[in-house]
Amino acid sequence: MCNMKRKILLTLLTMTSAALTLTGCGEPEHVHTWATTWSRNENQHWVIATCHPEVCSYLGDHSDGNNDGYCDACGYKMSGENPDPGHIHTYEAAWSTNSTQHWHAATCGHDVKSELGNHIDSNNDNYCDTCNYQISEPDPSDYYSSITNDLTGTNLLSALQSLNKSKRRRTVSYAGMKTFAPICDANPDKPNRMVGFYNNKDLPNYWDDQETWNREHVWPKSLGGNQVEGDAFMPRPCDVDINGGRGNKVYSKTAYDPGCEGYANYRGICARIIFYCVVASPSLRILDNNSGDGSSMGKLSDLLEWNLAYMPSKSETAALELRVEQNRNNVIQTHPSGQGNRNPFIDHPEYACKIWGTTNSETRRICGM
C-alpha cells in the first residue's frame, strides 16, 4: 500500500503541475485546470477539469497489479467496502483473538485486520508467544500429588501452605494488579474487556486511575488484607462505588453479602478467596463471627455454607463469574507474568470442610460431620 500511495501522489502532483493546452473548449489555447483527487466508479477512474467539468483526463480501468485489493493508480478498493480517497486505516493497540489466530482490529470502521497470524507457543507455557492467548488449560492433577486424602484439619492446612510456598515463584504485587487484572480477569465473551467483581460490570482492560474501577481487597486491608494484597488471588477489579459501599465489612449473611448485587455465585467465589488467603499467609485466621481485627476475618460458618452452595464449575456454559474464577486460577499459575501457584479451594472445594468443618457445632452441621 505504501508504494501504491506514493504512485498515486506522484500522479496527482504531475496532473496538478502540468498544464494541458487544448482547443475546442470555446476558448482558444485554453489551459485546463484539474482536480487534485480522482473521480471514480466501480470500474474506472478519471480526473475532471475544474474549469470544464465535462472534460476529463487520465481515464482508465482499475487495475490491481500487486494483488493488494486496491487499484494501482487511484487506490480504489476493488472489493468490499470502499474507503475514502487517501484513507489510512487505524487499528486497536490490543490484540483480538479466537481459538487459532490473533490480529489487530481496525478502529476506523473497515473490516480489515493488521498483523493477522496463528497462535504459536514455542516455549510450551500454554500461551501464544505473540498475543498471550491461553492456548490450552493446565492439568492440575500433578499439582496436588503431595496432598494425601487422609490429611485433615491443621495437617491439611499446613500441607497446603507448604505446597503454595514451593509453587508460588513470585507475587504480582498490588501495584502490578493494575496491569495484571486485565489479563487474569478478562471477559471471555468480550475481547479487550474485564469483568467487574460482585456485579459483573463491563470494565475497560486498562488502568484508568480509578475512574471506573479499583482494586478491591477481598480480605479487607484493615483486617489483615495488607499481608496478601500483593497476591493476585486476593485483589479483584471492582466498580468504585461498590468497593466503597462494602468498606471493610466481613462476609456474612448479616454483615456484607457478596451476592447482594444479584450474582449469588460471588458468595462461593469470595469464600474460596478467603480460604486461600489463610494458605498464602499463615498469620491470618477465619473467625466464626461478624467481627475482625488486624489478622482475622469472618464469618466462617457462612463461608463454608456458601462454598458448598455455590460451587466452582469448569463448564463452558457456566455463569460468567464462575468461568472467570476458573480462568484466573489457570492464568495466575501459567502466565509469564503470573505466580506459578493455584487456589486449592477452586480445584478442591472439599478441602474447606476438611480443614475447618470441626470448628463448632454449626460448621459440623454445614459440612455434614
N, C-alpha and C positions, 0 to 999 in steps of 0.2 A: 504493500500500500504506500510506503514512503516514496519509492521510485515513481509510482503512478502519480502521486500528488505533485512531485517535482515536475513531472512531464506536463501535467495539467497547468501548473503555474507558469511554466515557460511558454506554453502555447498561448495562454491568455495574455501574458505580457507582450508577446510578439504581436498579437492581434491589436492590442491597445496602442503600441508604439508605431506600428507600421500603418501608414495612411494609404488606403487603396483608392486610386483615382479612377473613376468610372464615368461613363457618359450614358445618356438615355434616361436620366432620372429627372429631367425637367430643368436641370441646371448644368451648363457646360462646365466640364472639368471640375465637377463637384467632388469633394473629398468626404467620403462617408466616415462617420464616427461609429464605433462599435461598442456594444455592451461588453462588460468585463466578466460576465458569467454565462454559462451555457444555458440555452433553452433545449428542451428535450422531451421526448415521449418514450414509450416503451421500446421503440425500435431504432430511433435516430437521435442525433444531437446536431445543434447548429448555433450560430451566434447571429443575433439580429442587429441591424443598423439602428442606432438610436435616433438617427435623423430621418430615416425612412423605414418604419417597422416592417414593411412588406419585403424588404431586401434582407437576404441572409447570406452568410458565408460559413465556410468550414462544415457544410452539410455532409454528414456521413452516418453510416450504420454503426451501431455499438459493436465493439469487438473486445473480447477478453482473452488476450494472448497469453497472459501468465496464470490463467485459471484461478484468480482470486475472488471471482464473483462480481467484479466491477469492470466497467468499460475502461479500456486503457486510456482513452482520450479525455472523457468528460467525468469519469468517476461514478456514472450511474450504476446503481446496484441492479444487476441483471436478473435477479430472482429474489423473491421475498419482499420485505418492506424496503422502500427506498428512502434513505436519509436525505436530509437537506444537503445542497451543494456545499462541499468543504467540511462536512460533518466529521468530527473526530470522536470516536467512542470513548466513554469514561467507564471505569469498572470499580466494583466493590474491592476494598482492600482485603476483606476477609474471604476465606475460601467457601465456596458452595460445594457440597459433596453428595454423592449417592453411594451405593454399596461397592461400586467398582471404580469410580472416577472422581476427580476434583477439577474445579475451574473457578475463575473469577467472573461473576455475572455482570452484565452491563448495567450501569445506573442511568443511562440516557433513554431507556425505554425500548431499545432494539434487542431483538432476540439473537444476541451474539455472545460468545464466550471467549475468554482470554486464558491462555496457559492451560488448556484442557489436557489432562493426562490421566493415566491409570495409576491407581494406588500401588506403591512399591514399599515393601518392608525388608530392607536389606540387612538390618541389624536384629531381626527377629524379636522385636519388642511389642508386637501386635499393633503397631501404629504406622501409618504411612509416613515415609521419610519426609515428604513434601508438605502435607497439609495436616498431619497428626490425626487423621481419621482412624478410629479404632477398627482395625480390620477383623479382629477376632477377639472373643472374650477369653480371659484366662480360665484355666481349670483349677479351682481352689482345693481339689481333693488332697493333693500332696501338702498343701499349706498347713493343714492341721494334723499331720502324721504323728506329731509328738503329743497330741491331746488324746488320752485314752478314755474310753466310755465309763470307766469306774470312778473317774475324778468327780468330786462334788465340793460344794462349799468353798472354803478358803483355799483348798488344794487346787481346785479348778481355776479359781481366780488367779492364784499365784502362777499357775502354768500358762495361763493366757497372757499375763503380764510379762513373763519371760519370753514367750513367743513374740509378742509385739515388740519388745525391746530388740530382739535379734533380727526381726524383719524390717523394722522401720529405720531406713538408712538416713533419713533427714525429716525435718518438718518444713512445711511450705512457708510458715510464718504468717502472722496476722496481716502484715503489710502485703505479703505475697498473694494473699487471697484476693486482692484487687484484680490480679491478672489470672489467677488460677481458678477462681469461681466460674468465670465464663467457660472454662474447659470442663470442669467436673460437674457443673450444674446446668450444662447446655440442654436446651429443649430438643428432644429427639424428633419432634414434629415440626419444628420451625428452625431452619438454618440461621445461625448468627443471632439467636436469642437465648435468654436464660429463663429458668423457672423460679419465680419468687417463692420463698418459704412461707408456709402457713396458708397462702391463698392462691398459689399457682399463677400469680400475676406475671404477665409477659414483660420481661425486663431486657434492656439493651445488654449486649455481651461485651461491654467495656465499662471501666470505672468512670463514672460521671461526677465524681466528688460529692456523692451522697444526694445528688439531685433527685434521683428516682429510687436508689437502693443503697443500703449499707450492709455491714456485716453483723448479723445477729449472733450474739453469744447464746447458743442454745443452753449451755450451762452459764448462768449469769456471772459476769465478771466479779461482782461484789461477793458472790458466794463461792469463789474459788475458780471461776472460769478463766481467770488470767493465767492459771497454771497450764491450761490446754488450748489457749486461744490461737497458738501458732500451729496446732494440729489441724489439718484440712478436714478431718471428720467432724469437728465441732462447729466452726462458724459457717453460717449459711447466708446467701444473699437474700435480703428481705426488704419489702416495702418499708420506707422510712417511717410512715405513720404507724404501721402495725408493730414495728420494732419498739417504737416509743410507747405504745399502748401496753405492751407486755411488761416493759420495765425489767425489774429483777425478780419477778414473781416465780415461785416454784411451779412445777407442773402438777396439777391435781384437779379433781372434779370441782373443787370449791375455790381454788386459787386462780390458776390460769390453765384453761383447757386449750391445748394446741389444735383441737378440732373445731374451735369456735368460729372460724372463718368459713365453715361449710365443707371442709375437706377432712373427714374423720380419720383418714389414714395417717395424718400427721401425729395422731396420738401414739400409734405404734412406732412411727419413724423417730419421734422425739425420745421415746423410751429407749430405743436401741442406741441412740447417740449418747444419752446419759449413761447407760450401762458401759459403753465403750470408754467414756471419759475416766471411769474408775480403773479400767485396764491401762489406759495411757498414762495416768498419774495416780500412783498408789496412795498418795496422801489425801485423795478425795473420798468422800463417803456419801452413801444414799440413805437418808433417814425416812422413816415412815410417818412423817407429819408435814404440816404446811409451812414449816419454818426452815431456816437455813442459816449458816454462818459463813465464815471465811473459807471453809473447806467442805461444806456439806450441802446437799440438795435433796429435794423430795418431789413427790411423795411416793415411796417405794411400792406400796400395795397397788396404787392406781397405775403406776408404770408397768408393773408386772401384768396386771389385768389388760392394759392396752396392748402390750406386746403380743399377748395371745389372741386378742380380739381383732387386731389389725396387723396381720402377718405380712412379711415381705413376699414378693412374688417375682418370678422370672418370666412370667407370661408376656409375650409381645403385645397382648391386648389388655394388660393391666392398666390401672389408673396411672395417669401421667406421673404423679408424685412417687408412686412405687417403682416405676421404670427409672426415674431419676435416682432413686435410692440405690438400685442395683448398679446403674451405670457409674455412680460415684465410687462405689466400692471397687469396681474394676479399674476405673481411671486413676484413682489415688494410688492403687497398687502398681500399675504398669506404665503409666505415662512417664515420659522422660523427665518431666518437672514434678512428678508425684513423689510419694514417700516410700513405696515398696511394701506397705502393710495393708491389712484389711480389717474391717469391723467384724469381729467374730459373731456378733449377735444378729447380723444380717444373714450370714451363711448358716448359723446355728442358733435360731431364736430360743431353742430349748435350754441353752446354757444359762439364761437368766434365772429360770426357776431352779436349776441345779445349783446355782450359787446362792441365791437369796430366798429361795422358797421356804426354808425352815426358820425364817426370821421371827415370825409370830403366828398366831392362830389365823389371822386374816390372810397372810401370804401363803400359809399352808392350804387354806380353803381355795384360794385362787389357783394355786399350782396343783391342786389335787393330791396333796400329800397327807 
